[in-house]
Amino acid sequence: MKNAKGYFWFLVPSIVLFAFTVAVPFVSGLNIAFTDWDGISKEYHYVFLDNFIRMFQDSNIVQAIKVTLLFAIGYTALNNILSLFLAILLGDKFRGVGILKTIFFVPMALSAVLAAFVWGFIDRKILSGILGKSLLGSPSTVIIGIIIIALWSGIGSNIMIYMAGLSNIPQDYYEAAQIDGANAWKRFQYITLPLLGPSFTTCITLTLTSALREFGITMSATGGGPARSSEMISIFIYNNLFSYQKAGYGQAVALVFMIILMVLGIGLTRFFRSKEVEM
C-alpha cells in the first residue's frame, strides 16, 4: 500500500501538466465553440449551434476538405508503398546499406519548417528550371509538391516499423516456400504481406491520421496558397482562429474535426485488426 502511494506521487507532476496543457484548454475550447468570440475581445455571446450549422453552408470548408483528402490519400498510399519497398531493400545485406539508412532516417530529425524551407529553395532554384514552373507556386501541382516534402521528411518512421515487422518473420517460412518452388513474388504475396498485418495496421492508421491533420509543412511552404489550393482543414481552422477573427467558428470546426479523427483512427485500427488473421 505504501509503495502504491509512493508511485501516485510520482504521477502527480504528469497529471498536473496534462490538466493545464490538455484538459483545461479542451474544456475552454469546448465552451468557445458555442460562442461568437472573435479571439480578441473580452466579451462574447453564446450562439449555441449556429457555428456547427454554418459548417454545412460554408463552401470554403468544402474546398479545405477536398484538399485535405487529396493530400491524405496520396501521401498515405505513397508513403506506405515506398517505405515497404525501402524496408525490404534495406533489410538485404549489401555494401552501402548503412549509408542509405542514414539518408532516409536523417530527415526525421529536421523540423517541418526547415524541411519546407529546404524544399522551397530546391523548388524555386532547381525544379522550376527543369519543369518550367514551380510545384509549390502552381494550384495544379502544389499538393504534389507538399506530398514530396512530407515523404522526404516522414518516410523514415514507417521504414523502421516495416523493417521491424520483416525481421520478426521466421526465415523458415521462406525456405520452405522456396523448396516448394514458390518464386519471389509468391513468397512476398503469401508470406510477407500476411505476416506484416500488424505493421500495416500501425503504419496506415498513423500515416492517414497524421496526414489529415497536416499543418507545419503546408503552412511553412505555402501558407495555404496559391489561391487556397493547399488550404487544408488545419490551416482553415488556424485562419479562422487567428486571422479572420472567427475564433468561435474555428473552434467549432476544430471540435468536429477532432471527433472525426478519433472515430476514423479507432475504425481503421479495428478494421485492420480484424483483417490481420485473414491476411
C-alpha positions as CSV (number, residue, x, y, z in Angstrom):
1,M,0.0,0.0,0.0
2,K,2.8,2.4,0.9
3,N,4.5,1.6,-2.4
4,A,1.2,2.4,-4.3
5,K,1.0,5.8,-2.6
6,G,4.7,6.5,-3.5
7,Y,4.0,5.7,-7.2
8,F,1.0,8.0,-7.1
9,W,3.1,11.0,-6.0
10,F,5.4,10.4,-8.9
11,L,2.4,10.7,-11.2
12,V,1.2,14.0,-9.8
13,P,3.5,16.2,-11.9
14,S,2.4,14.5,-15.1
15,I,-1.3,14.8,-14.1
16,V,-1.0,18.5,-13.3
17,L,0.9,19.1,-16.6
18,F,-1.8,17.2,-18.5
19,A,-4.5,19.2,-16.8
20,F,-3.0,22.6,-17.7
21,T,-1.9,21.7,-21.2
22,V,-4.7,19.5,-22.4
23,A,-7.8,19.2,-20.2
24,V,-8.2,22.9,-19.3
25,P,-7.7,24.2,-22.9
26,F,-10.0,21.5,-24.2
27,V,-12.9,22.5,-21.8
28,S,-12.2,26.2,-22.6
29,G,-12.3,25.4,-26.4
30,L,-15.5,23.4,-26.0
31,N,-17.1,26.5,-24.4
32,I,-15.8,28.8,-27.1
33,A,-17.2,26.6,-29.9
34,F,-20.7,27.7,-28.9
35,T,-20.0,31.4,-28.9
36,D,-19.3,34.2,-31.4
37,W,-16.0,35.1,-29.8
38,D,-13.6,36.9,-32.2
39,G,-10.5,35.8,-30.4
40,I,-9.6,39.3,-29.2
41,S,-12.3,41.0,-27.2
42,K,-13.1,40.1,-23.7
43,E,-16.8,39.7,-24.3
44,Y,-18.6,37.1,-26.4
45,H,-22.2,35.8,-26.8
46,Y,-23.5,32.3,-26.9
47,V,-24.8,31.3,-30.3
48,F,-25.3,27.7,-29.4
49,L,-25.4,25.5,-32.6
50,D,-25.1,28.3,-35.1
51,N,-21.3,27.7,-35.7
52,F,-22.0,24.0,-36.3
53,I,-24.9,24.7,-38.7
54,R,-22.7,27.2,-40.5
55,M,-20.2,24.5,-41.4
56,F,-22.7,22.8,-43.7
57,Q,-23.2,26.1,-45.6
58,D,-19.6,27.1,-45.9
59,S,-18.1,26.5,-49.4
60,N,-14.6,27.2,-48.2
61,I,-14.7,24.3,-45.8
62,V,-15.8,22.0,-48.6
63,Q,-12.7,23.1,-50.6
64,A,-10.5,22.5,-47.5
65,I,-11.9,19.0,-47.1
66,K,-11.2,18.2,-50.7
67,V,-7.6,19.4,-50.4
68,T,-7.1,17.5,-47.1
69,L,-8.4,14.3,-48.5
70,L,-6.4,14.6,-51.7
71,F,-3.2,15.1,-49.7
72,A,-4.0,12.4,-47.1
73,I,-4.9,9.7,-49.6
74,G,-2.0,10.4,-51.9
75,Y,0.5,10.7,-49.1
76,T,-0.7,7.6,-47.2
77,A,-0.6,5.4,-50.3
78,L,2.9,6.6,-51.5
79,N,4.4,6.6,-48.0
80,N,3.4,3.0,-47.3
81,I,4.3,1.7,-50.7
82,L,7.7,3.4,-50.7
83,S,8.5,2.6,-47.1
84,L,7.7,-1.1,-47.5
85,F,9.9,-1.3,-50.6
86,L,12.7,0.5,-48.9
87,A,12.4,-1.6,-45.8
88,I,12.8,-4.8,-47.9
89,L,15.7,-3.2,-49.8
90,L,17.5,-2.1,-46.6
91,G,16.8,-5.4,-45.0
92,D,19.2,-7.1,-47.5
93,K,22.9,-7.1,-46.6
94,F,24.8,-5.2,-49.3
95,R,27.6,-2.7,-49.4
96,G,26.4,0.8,-48.7
97,V,23.2,-0.1,-46.8
98,G,24.3,1.8,-43.8
99,I,24.7,5.0,-45.8
100,L,21.2,4.5,-47.3
101,K,19.7,4.1,-43.9
102,T,21.3,7.3,-42.8
103,I,20.0,9.1,-45.9
104,F,16.4,8.0,-45.2
105,F,16.4,8.5,-41.4
106,V,18.2,11.9,-41.0
107,P,15.3,14.0,-42.3
108,M,13.2,12.7,-39.4
109,A,15.4,14.8,-37.1
110,L,14.6,18.0,-39.0
111,S,11.6,20.2,-38.2
112,A,8.7,20.7,-40.6
113,V,9.7,24.3,-41.0
114,L,13.2,23.5,-42.0
115,A,12.1,20.8,-44.4
116,A,9.7,23.2,-46.1
117,F,12.4,25.8,-46.3
118,V,14.9,23.4,-47.9
119,W,12.4,22.1,-50.4
120,G,11.1,25.6,-51.1
121,F,14.6,26.6,-52.1
122,I,15.0,23.4,-54.3
123,D,11.7,24.1,-55.9
124,R,12.5,27.7,-56.8
125,K,16.1,27.3,-57.9
126,I,16.2,23.8,-59.4
127,L,12.8,22.2,-60.1
128,S,11.3,25.3,-61.6
129,G,14.1,25.4,-64.1
130,I,13.7,21.8,-65.0
131,L,9.9,21.7,-65.1
132,G,9.4,25.2,-66.3
133,K,7.2,26.1,-63.3
134,S,7.3,25.9,-59.6
135,L,5.5,22.9,-58.0
136,L,4.6,24.9,-54.9
137,G,3.6,28.0,-56.9
138,S,1.0,26.4,-59.1
139,P,-2.5,25.4,-57.9
140,S,-2.4,22.3,-60.1
141,T,0.8,20.9,-58.7
142,V,1.1,22.4,-55.2
143,I,-0.3,19.2,-53.5
144,I,2.3,17.1,-55.3
145,G,5.0,19.4,-54.0
146,I,3.7,19.1,-50.4
147,I,3.5,15.3,-50.7
148,I,7.1,15.2,-51.9
149,I,8.3,17.3,-48.9
150,A,6.2,15.2,-46.5
151,L,7.6,12.0,-47.9
152,W,11.2,13.2,-47.6
153,S,10.5,14.4,-44.1
154,G,8.5,11.5,-42.6
155,I,9.0,8.3,-44.5
156,G,11.8,7.1,-42.1
157,S,9.3,6.2,-39.3
158,N,7.3,3.8,-41.4
159,I,10.6,2.2,-42.8
160,M,11.6,1.4,-39.2
161,I,8.2,-0.2,-38.4
162,Y,8.2,-2.3,-41.6
163,M,11.8,-3.3,-41.0
164,A,10.9,-4.4,-37.5
165,G,8.0,-6.4,-38.9
166,L,10.1,-8.1,-41.6
167,S,12.7,-9.1,-39.0
168,N,10.0,-10.9,-37.0
169,I,9.0,-13.2,-39.9
170,P,10.7,-16.6,-39.5
171,Q,13.1,-17.4,-42.3
172,D,11.9,-21.0,-42.2
173,Y,8.7,-19.9,-44.0
174,Y,10.7,-18.5,-46.9
175,E,13.0,-21.6,-47.1
176,A,10.0,-24.0,-47.1
177,A,8.2,-22.0,-49.8
178,Q,11.4,-21.8,-51.9
179,I,11.8,-25.6,-51.6
180,D,8.1,-25.9,-52.8
181,G,9.0,-23.9,-55.9
182,A,7.5,-20.5,-54.9
183,N,9.1,-17.6,-56.7
184,A,10.0,-14.3,-55.1
185,W,6.6,-12.7,-55.9
186,K,4.7,-15.7,-54.4
187,R,6.8,-15.6,-51.3
188,F,6.1,-11.9,-51.0
189,Q,2.3,-12.3,-51.6
190,Y,1.6,-15.3,-49.4
191,I,4.2,-14.9,-46.6
192,T,5.5,-11.3,-46.3
193,L,2.2,-9.4,-46.8
194,P,0.0,-11.6,-44.5
195,L,2.6,-11.6,-41.7
196,L,3.1,-7.8,-41.9
197,G,-0.6,-7.3,-40.9
198,P,0.3,-5.6,-37.6
199,S,2.8,-3.3,-39.3
200,F,0.1,-2.3,-41.9
201,T,-2.3,-1.5,-39.1
202,T,0.1,0.8,-37.3
203,C,1.6,2.5,-40.4
204,I,-1.6,3.1,-42.4
205,T,-3.5,4.3,-39.3
206,L,-0.8,6.6,-38.1
207,T,0.1,7.9,-41.6
208,L,-3.5,8.7,-42.6
209,T,-4.5,10.4,-39.3
210,S,-1.3,12.5,-39.3
211,A,-1.8,13.4,-42.9
212,L,-5.4,14.5,-42.2
213,R,-4.1,16.9,-39.6
214,E,-1.1,18.1,-41.6
215,F,-0.2,21.7,-40.7
216,G,3.5,22.5,-40.3
217,I,4.9,21.7,-43.7
218,T,2.0,23.2,-45.6
219,M,1.9,26.4,-43.5
220,S,5.6,26.9,-43.9
221,A,5.8,26.1,-47.6
222,T,2.7,27.8,-49.0
223,G,0.6,29.2,-46.1
224,G,-2.4,27.5,-47.8
225,G,-1.9,29.2,-51.2
226,P,-1.8,29.8,-54.0
227,A,-5.5,30.8,-54.1
228,R,-6.3,28.4,-51.2
229,S,-5.3,25.4,-53.4
230,S,-3.3,24.0,-50.4
231,E,-5.5,25.2,-47.6
232,M,-6.2,22.1,-45.5
233,I,-8.6,21.7,-42.7
234,S,-5.9,22.5,-40.1
235,I,-4.9,25.7,-41.9
236,F,-8.6,26.6,-42.3
237,I,-9.1,26.3,-38.6
238,Y,-5.9,28.3,-37.9
239,N,-7.0,31.1,-40.2
240,N,-10.4,31.4,-38.6
241,L,-8.9,31.3,-35.1
242,F,-6.2,33.9,-35.6
243,S,-6.5,35.6,-39.0
244,Y,-10.2,36.0,-39.7
245,Q,-11.2,36.8,-36.1
246,K,-13.8,34.0,-36.0
247,A,-12.5,32.0,-33.1
248,G,-15.8,30.6,-32.1
249,Y,-16.4,29.2,-35.6
250,G,-12.8,28.0,-35.9
251,Q,-13.1,26.2,-32.6
252,A,-16.3,24.5,-33.6
253,V,-14.7,23.2,-36.8
254,A,-11.7,22.0,-34.7
255,L,-14.0,20.2,-32.3
256,V,-15.9,18.4,-35.1
257,F,-12.6,17.6,-36.9
258,M,-11.1,16.1,-33.7
259,I,-14.1,13.8,-33.3
260,I,-13.9,12.7,-36.9
261,L,-10.2,11.9,-36.4
262,M,-10.9,9.9,-33.3
263,V,-13.6,7.9,-34.9
264,L,-11.6,7.3,-38.1
265,G,-8.5,6.2,-36.1
266,I,-10.5,3.8,-34.0
267,G,-12.4,2.5,-37.0
268,L,-9.2,1.9,-39.1
269,T,-7.5,0.1,-36.2
270,R,-10.4,-2.2,-35.7
271,F,-10.8,-2.9,-39.4
272,F,-7.1,-3.8,-39.9
273,R,-7.0,-5.8,-36.7
274,S,-9.9,-7.9,-37.9
275,K,-8.2,-8.5,-41.2
276,E,-4.8,-9.5,-39.8
277,V,-5.9,-13.1,-39.3
278,E,-7.5,-13.3,-42.7
279,M,-4.3,-11.8,-44.4
